[in-house]
Amino acid sequence: MQFMQGIDGMMQGADDRVNQLIGDGKDPEMAPPGQFSMDAYMVLEGMPQCQITEKASAIEAASALVLDQEIEMPNKYKVLTPEGQQAFFIVETTDACTRQCKGCCNDCASWNVEMRVLNQAGQAEQAFHFDRPWTCTCCCFNRPKVSITDQKTGEEIAELEDPCNCCDMTFKVFEKGDDPTMYVKGGCCQWGLCCPLPCGPCAEVHFSAEDAEGQEIGSITKRVPSMLKFLATPDVDNYHVDMEGLDPAQKIALMAISIFIDFRYFSENANANDSDGDHIPDRFDWSDDQ
């Protein structure tokens, strides 16, 4: 186990160095456990919108192209304020072995994520924890759920659920009760789902956030970052979250659903699909096989 952790740590370090070279930014320094000098709720209160930008992984991209099988690395996201300043750092903490299970059993696989707030020194302090436990999910049975916990108090803030739906992508938010307090819905007839491309309406997938009465109170828009990232790392996306007027707990839930959406529906790297074994991804391979 320690050997695997060491190898995983070296690969994450290599990813971080490549991100610095390509201008994707260095990961912030992790503050020690139990350090809570920043009030994450106060930071959230001053954020009417945010941009969640996923960081690319060079190892995932290279393994998909060379091995035709993506090596799953921890997903990492920067949360930017409307002014472009980084306020939070979201990092997956799932162990290396469990991460590899997401490719073959995404409906059932466990994952863990920490949402850390940046302090005045640029350190990422613990704030919130997202836990998605293992489930034996099949159709309508044992649907995936995510628990959101305040790491300072240990209290559960909300629970997210991905119910079974045939015609759309719907998520439910529960806050200390048996009835949903928020729904996040995305229709299946969107250009960004049918024909994802880095331009025009094909570059976006929209999700609306509604309260229990059906009134729209926010939104999430998935966007393809750029042409370069679309070609090299097609599973990397950005999310614009409109959450003006919501309380901090609702904002956390909406940001957590953005990560849930990314893990559930947009984590497959199309470059790993090589049906004829010529190490050219199928989406770029227009050669005649006859």
C-alpha positions in Angstrom: 0.0 0.0 0.0 2.8 2.4 0.9 4.5 1.6 -2.4 1.3 2.4 -4.4 0.9 5.7 -2.4 4.5 6.6 -3.2 4.1 6.0 -7.0 0.8 7.9 -6.9 2.5 10.8 -5.2 5.3 10.9 -7.8 2.7 10.9 -10.6 0.7 13.7 -9.0 4.0 15.7 -8.6 4.8 15.2 -12.3 1.3 16.4 -13.2 1.7 19.5 -11.1 5.0 20.4 -12.8 3.5 19.9 -16.3 0.5 22.2 -15.3 3.0 24.9 -14.4 4.7 24.6 -17.8 1.4 24.8 -19.7 0.1 27.7 -17.7 -2.6 25.8 -15.8 -1.1 26.9 -12.5 0.6 25.2 -9.5 -1.5 23.6 -6.9 -1.7 25.7 -3.7 0.1 24.5 -0.6 -2.1 22.3 1.6 -2.6 23.8 5.1 -2.1 21.4 8.0 -5.3 19.6 9.3 -7.2 21.6 11.9 -6.1 25.0 10.7 -9.2 27.2 10.2 -8.0 30.8 9.9 -10.5 31.6 7.1 -14.3 31.6 7.4 -15.4 29.7 4.2 -19.0 30.8 4.7 -18.0 34.4 4.7 -16.2 33.9 1.4 -19.2 32.2 -0.1 -21.6 35.0 1.0 -19.6 37.4 -1.2 -19.8 35.2 -4.3 -22.9 35.7 -6.5 -21.3 33.6 -9.2 -18.2 31.5 -9.6 -16.2 29.7 -12.3 -15.1 26.1 -11.5 -12.2 25.3 -13.8 -10.9 21.7 -14.0 -7.2 21.2 -14.2 -5.8 19.0 -17.0 -3.8 15.9 -16.2 -0.8 15.2 -18.5 -0.7 11.6 -17.3 -4.3 10.9 -18.0 -4.0 12.5 -21.5 -0.8 10.5 -22.3 -2.1 7.2 -21.0 -5.3 7.6 -23.1 -3.3 8.2 -26.3 -0.5 5.7 -25.7 -2.1 2.9 -23.7 -5.7 3.2 -25.0 -6.6 3.1 -21.3 -6.7 6.2 -19.1 -4.9 6.1 -15.8 -7.2 7.9 -13.5 -5.5 10.8 -11.6 -7.2 12.9 -8.9 -9.5 15.4 -10.3 -8.6 19.0 -9.3 -10.6 22.2 -9.8 -10.0 25.9 -9.1 -12.9 28.0 -8.0 -12.7 31.6 -9.2 -14.6 34.6 -8.1 -16.3 36.9 -10.7 -13.1 39.0 -10.5 -11.0 36.1 -11.5 -9.4 35.5 -8.0 -9.1 31.9 -6.8 -11.2 31.5 -3.6 -11.3 27.7 -3.3 -9.4 24.6 -4.4 -11.3 21.4 -4.9 -9.2 18.2 -4.9 -10.1 14.5 -5.1 -8.7 12.5 -2.2 -9.8 9.0 -3.5 -7.0 6.4 -3.1 -5.2 5.3 -6.3 -6.8 1.8 -6.5 -10.3 3.0 -6.0 -9.9 5.7 -8.7 -9.2 3.1 -11.3 -12.6 1.5 -10.7 -14.4 4.6 -12.0 -13.7 3.7 -15.6 -15.4 0.3 -15.4 -18.1 0.8 -12.7 -18.8 4.5 -12.6 -22.3 4.0 -11.3 -21.1 2.1 -8.2 -17.5 3.4 -7.5 -16.7 5.4 -4.4 -14.9 8.8 -4.4 -14.0 11.5 -1.9 -13.4 15.2 -2.5 -12.2 18.1 -0.4 -13.3 21.7 -1.0 -10.6 23.9 0.6 -10.6 27.6 1.1 -7.5 29.7 0.3 -6.3 31.9 3.2 -4.3 35.1 3.1 -1.0 33.2 2.6 -2.3 31.3 -0.3 -2.6 28.0 1.6 -5.6 25.8 1.0 -7.3 25.1 4.4 -9.9 22.4 5.1 -13.5 23.5 4.7 -15.9 21.0 3.3 -15.8 17.3 2.4 -17.8 15.5 -0.3 -18.2 11.7 0.3 -19.7 9.4 -2.3 -19.8 5.8 -0.8 -19.7 2.6 -2.7 -23.2 1.5 -3.9 -24.6 -1.5 -5.8 -26.4 0.7 -8.3 -28.6 -0.8 -10.9 -31.2 1.2 -12.8 -33.6 2.6 -10.1 -32.0 0.8 -7.2 -29.4 2.3 -4.8 -29.0 5.5 -6.7 -25.7 7.4 -6.1 -25.6 9.8 -3.2 -23.1 12.4 -2.0 -22.8 13.7 1.6 -21.5 17.2 2.2 -19.8 17.7 5.6 -18.4 20.8 7.3 -14.9 19.7 8.3 -14.6 22.2 11.1 -17.8 21.1 13.0 -18.2 17.6 11.5 -21.9 18.3 10.8 -23.6 17.3 7.6 -24.7 20.3 5.5 -26.6 18.5 2.8 -27.0 15.3 0.8 -27.2 15.1 -3.0 -28.9 12.3 -4.9 -28.9 11.4 -8.6 -32.4 9.8 -9.0 -33.3 7.5 -11.9 -34.5 9.5 -14.9 -35.1 8.4 -18.5 -35.3 11.8 -20.3 -33.1 14.2 -18.4 -30.3 14.6 -15.8 -31.8 15.5 -12.5 -30.2 15.9 -9.1 -31.9 16.4 -5.7 -30.6 18.3 -2.7 -31.7 17.4 0.8 -31.0 19.7 3.8 -31.8 18.1 7.2 -35.1 16.6 6.1 -36.7 13.9 4.0 -38.0 16.2 1.3 -35.8 17.8 -1.4 -35.1 21.5 -1.0 -33.5 22.0 -4.4 -33.6 20.3 -7.8 -30.9 20.7 -10.5 -32.2 19.7 -13.9 -30.5 19.3 -17.3 -32.5 18.4 -20.5 -31.1 15.6 -22.7 -31.8 17.4 -25.9 -28.9 19.9 -25.9 -26.3 20.4 -28.6 -23.5 20.1 -26.0 -24.6 16.6 -25.2 -25.5 15.4 -28.7 -22.5 16.9 -30.4 -19.9 18.3 -28.0 -17.5 20.8 -29.7 -15.5 23.8 -28.4 -17.7 26.3 -30.3 -21.2 27.8 -30.3 -24.1 26.0 -28.6 -22.2 22.7 -28.9 -19.7 24.0 -26.2 -22.3 24.3 -23.5 -24.7 22.1 -21.4 -27.1 24.0 -19.2 -28.6 22.9 -15.8 -31.3 24.9 -14.0 -31.6 25.0 -10.2 -35.1 25.1 -8.8 -36.5 25.3 -5.3 -39.1 22.9 -3.9 -41.9 25.1 -5.5 -40.3 24.9 -9.0 -39.0 28.5 -9.1 -35.6 28.9 -10.8 -33.0 30.1 -8.2 -29.7 29.5 -10.0 -28.0 27.6 -12.7 -24.9 25.6 -13.8 -23.4 25.8 -17.2 -20.8 23.3 -18.4 -18.4 24.7 -20.9 -15.6 23.3 -23.0 -12.5 25.3 -22.0 -10.7 25.7 -25.4 -9.9 23.9 -28.6 -6.5 22.7 -27.3 -7.9 21.1 -24.2 -10.8 19.6 -26.2 -8.3 17.9 -28.5 -5.8 16.8 -25.8 -8.0 16.3 -22.7 -11.7 16.0 -23.8 -12.8 15.1 -20.3 -11.7 18.5 -18.9 -14.5 21.0 -18.5 -15.3 24.3 -16.9 -18.5 25.1 -14.9 -20.1 28.5 -14.5 -22.3 28.5 -11.4 -24.9 31.3 -11.0 -25.9 31.3 -7.3 -26.9 34.9 -6.6 -29.3 35.2 -3.7 -28.7 31.8 -2.2 -27.5 31.2 1.3 -24.0 29.7 1.8 -25.3 26.1 2.4 -27.2 26.2 -0.9 -24.1 27.6 -2.7 -22.0 24.8 -1.4 -24.6 22.3 -2.6 -24.7 23.8 -6.1 -20.9 23.8 -6.4 -20.9 20.2 -5.1 -23.5 19.2 -7.7 -21.1 20.7 -10.4 -18.5 18.2 -9.3 -21.1 15.4 -9.0 -22.2 16.2 -12.6 -18.6 16.1 -13.8 -17.9 12.7 -12.2 -21.2 11.2 -13.3 -21.5 12.3 -16.9 -18.3 14.0 -18.2 -15.3 12.1 -17.0 -14.8 9.8 -19.9 -11.7 10.6 -22.1 -12.7 10.0 -25.7 -9.0 9.7 -26.7 -9.0 6.3 -24.9 -11.4 4.8 -27.5 -9.3 3.0 -30.2 -11.3 0.2 -31.6 -8.7 -0.8 -34.3 -5.6 -0.6 -32.0 -3.6 1.7 -34.2 -3.1 4.2 -31.3 -5.2 6.9 -33.1 -8.3 7.8 -31.2 -11.5 6.8 -33.0 -12.7 10.4 -33.2 -9.5 11.3 -35.2 -9.2 8.1 -37.2 -10.9 8.5 -40.6 -8.8 5.9 -42.4 -10.5 3.1 -44.4 -10.2 -0.2 -42.5 -11.0 -2.4 -45.5 
